[in-house]
Amino acid sequence: MQKPLVLTLAGALVLAGCGWKESRINPVNWFGRSEPVEVVAAEGTNPLIPEESRKRGVFSRPEAVDRSVLANQITDLQIEPTPTGAIIRATAVTSRQGAYDVELRRAGEATDGVLTLEFRVTFPQGPTPVGPAATRTVHAARSLSSQELAAIRIVRVNGATNARESRRR
């Protein structure tokens, strides 16, 4: 009985001294800190011309108009591991007060290990004051499963004037 206990304690001491904090096995170290990056505009698209809508039936309701816009500036991006995957949390400062319906929306499928998300907000139709940055700060989060994370190396969140990304270590 004492021999297995001594071996277990010795193994625990050796494992504790191996630098678990800096290890790639540690889920807290999967993604590093976010870094500011340039926003790349999509080529070959004109934002003033709407995309063609699909043919609809006679009795169908019209599609809801998407009035959301990109948040002005992304200020923070954090990826926190969970038992089932990870939670992506982003903070942005909008151009004016009153933003609602805040979301991190996928901007297409993940390609070459890069998951691109857009930080979208909706404003009231009427005018709202600009106000200080503290009153224009909004937060959004999105959950990803372990299966989705398996193919992702970089998470990038786009805003209107900047973008932030975090890389897997």
Secondary structure as a PSIPRED ss2 file (coil, helix, strand):
# PSIPRED VFORMAT (PSIPRED V4.0)

   1 M C   1.000  0.000  0.000
   2 Q H   0.000  1.000  0.000
   3 K H   0.000  1.000  0.000
   4 P H   0.000  1.000  0.000
   5 L H   0.000  1.000  0.000
   6 V H   0.000  1.000  0.000
   7 L H   0.000  1.000  0.000
   8 T H   0.000  1.000  0.000
   9 L H   0.000  1.000  0.000
  10 A H   0.000  1.000  0.000
  11 G H   0.000  1.000  0.000
  12 A H   0.000  1.000  0.000
  13 L H   0.000  1.000  0.000
  14 V H   0.000  1.000  0.000
  15 L H   0.000  1.000  0.000
  16 A H   0.000  1.000  0.000
  17 G C   1.000  0.000  0.000
  18 C C   1.000  0.000  0.000
  19 G C   1.000  0.000  0.000
  20 W H   0.000  1.000  0.000
  21 K H   0.000  1.000  0.000
  22 E H   0.000  1.000  0.000
  23 S C   1.000  0.000  0.000
  24 R C   1.000  0.000  0.000
  25 I C   1.000  0.000  0.000
  26 N C   1.000  0.000  0.000
  27 P H   0.000  1.000  0.000
  28 V H   0.000  1.000  0.000
  29 N H   0.000  1.000  0.000
  30 W C   1.000  0.000  0.000
  31 F E   0.000  0.000  1.000
  32 G C   1.000  0.000  0.000
  33 R C   1.000  0.000  0.000
  34 S C   1.000  0.000  0.000
  35 E E   0.000  0.000  1.000
  36 P E   0.000  0.000  1.000
  37 V E   0.000  0.000  1.000
  38 E C   1.000  0.000  0.000
  39 V C   1.000  0.000  0.000
  40 V C   1.000  0.000  0.000
  41 A C   1.000  0.000  0.000
  42 A C   1.000  0.000  0.000
  43 E C   1.000  0.000  0.000
  44 G C   1.000  0.000  0.000
  45 T C   1.000  0.000  0.000
  46 N C   1.000  0.000  0.000
  47 P C   1.000  0.000  0.000
  48 L C   1.000  0.000  0.000
  49 I C   1.000  0.000  0.000
  50 P C   1.000  0.000  0.000
  51 E C   1.000  0.000  0.000
  52 E C   1.000  0.000  0.000
  53 S C   1.000  0.000  0.000
  54 R C   1.000  0.000  0.000
  55 K C   1.000  0.000  0.000
  56 R C   1.000  0.000  0.000
  57 G C   1.000  0.000  0.000
  58 V C   1.000  0.000  0.000
  59 F C   1.000  0.000  0.000
  60 S C   1.000  0.000  0.000
  61 R C   1.000  0.000  0.000
  62 P C   1.000  0.000  0.000
  63 E C   1.000  0.000  0.000
  64 A C   1.000  0.000  0.000
  65 V C   1.000  0.000  0.000
  66 D C   1.000  0.000  0.000
  67 R C   1.000  0.000  0.000
  68 S C   1.000  0.000  0.000
  69 V E   0.000  0.000  1.000
  70 L E   0.000  0.000  1.000
  71 A C   1.000  0.000  0.000
  72 N C   1.000  0.000  0.000
  73 Q E   0.000  0.000  1.000
  74 I E   0.000  0.000  1.000
  75 T E   0.000  0.000  1.000
  76 D E   0.000  0.000  1.000
  77 L E   0.000  0.000  1.000
  78 Q E   0.000  0.000  1.000
  79 I E   0.000  0.000  1.000
  80 E E   0.000  0.000  1.000
  81 P E   0.000  0.000  1.000
  82 T E   0.000  0.000  1.000
  83 P C   1.000  0.000  0.000
  84 T C   1.000  0.000  0.000
  85 G E   0.000  0.000  1.000
  86 A E   0.000  0.000  1.000
  87 I E   0.000  0.000  1.000
  88 I E   0.000  0.000  1.000
  89 R E   0.000  0.000  1.000
  90 A E   0.000  0.000  1.000
  91 T E   0.000  0.000  1.000
  92 A E   0.000  0.000  1.000
  93 V E   0.000  0.000  1.000
  94 T C   1.000  0.000  0.000
  95 S C   1.000  0.000  0.000
  96 R C   1.000  0.000  0.000
  97 Q C   1.000  0.000  0.000
  98 G C   1.000  0.000  0.000
  99 A C   1.000  0.000  0.000
 100 Y E   0.000  0.000  1.000
 101 D E   0.000  0.000  1.000
 102 V E   0.000  0.000  1.000
 103 E E   0.000  0.000  1.000
 104 L E   0.000  0.000  1.000
 105 R E   0.000  0.000  1.000
 106 R E   0.000  0.000  1.000
 107 A C   1.000  0.000  0.000
 108 G C   1.000  0.000  0.000
 109 E C   1.000  0.000  0.000
 110 A C   1.000  0.000  0.000
 111 T E   0.000  0.000  1.000
 112 D C   1.000  0.000  0.000
 113 G C   1.000  0.000  0.000
 114 V E   0.000  0.000  1.000
 115 L E   0.000  0.000  1.000
 116 T E   0.000  0.000  1.000
 117 L E   0.000  0.000  1.000
 118 E E   0.000  0.000  1.000
 119 F E   0.000  0.000  1.000
 120 R E   0.000  0.000  1.000
 121 V E   0.000  0.000  1.000
 122 T E   0.000  0.000  1.000
 123 F C   1.000  0.000  0.000
 124 P C   1.000  0.000  0.000
 125 Q C   1.000  0.000  0.000
 126 G C   1.000  0.000  0.000
 127 P C   1.000  0.000  0.000
 128 T C   1.000  0.000  0.000
 129 P C   1.000  0.000  0.000
 130 V C   1.000  0.000  0.000
 131 G C   1.000  0.000  0.000
 132 P C   1.000  0.000  0.000
 133 A H   0.000  1.000  0.000
 134 A H   0.000  1.000  0.000
 135 T H   0.000  1.000  0.000
 136 R H   0.000  1.000  0.000
 137 T E   0.000  0.000  1.000
 138 V E   0.000  0.000  1.000
 139 H E   0.000  0.000  1.000
 140 A E   0.000  0.000  1.000
 141 A E   0.000  0.000  1.000
 142 R E   0.000  0.000  1.000
 143 S E   0.000  0.000  1.000
 144 L E   0.000  0.000  1.000
 145 S E   0.000  0.000  1.000
 146 S H   0.000  1.000  0.000
 147 Q H   0.000  1.000  0.000
 148 E H   0.000  1.000  0.000
 149 L H   0.000  1.000  0.000
 150 A H   0.000  1.000  0.000
 151 A C   1.000  0.000  0.000
 152 I C   1.000  0.000  0.000
 153 R C   1.000  0.000  0.000
 154 I E   0.000  0.000  1.000
 155 V E   0.000  0.000  1.000
 156 R E   0.000  0.000  1.000
 157 V E   0.000  0.000  1.000
 158 N E   0.000  0.000  1.000
 159 G C   1.000  0.000  0.000
 160 A C   1.000  0.000  0.000
 161 T C   1.000  0.000  0.000
 162 N C   1.000  0.000  0.000
 163 A E   0.000  0.000  1.000
 164 R E   0.000  0.000  1.000
 165 E E   0.000  0.000  1.000
 166 S E   0.000  0.000  1.000
 167 R E   0.000  0.000  1.000
 168 R E   0.000  0.000  1.000
 169 R C   1.000  0.000  0.000
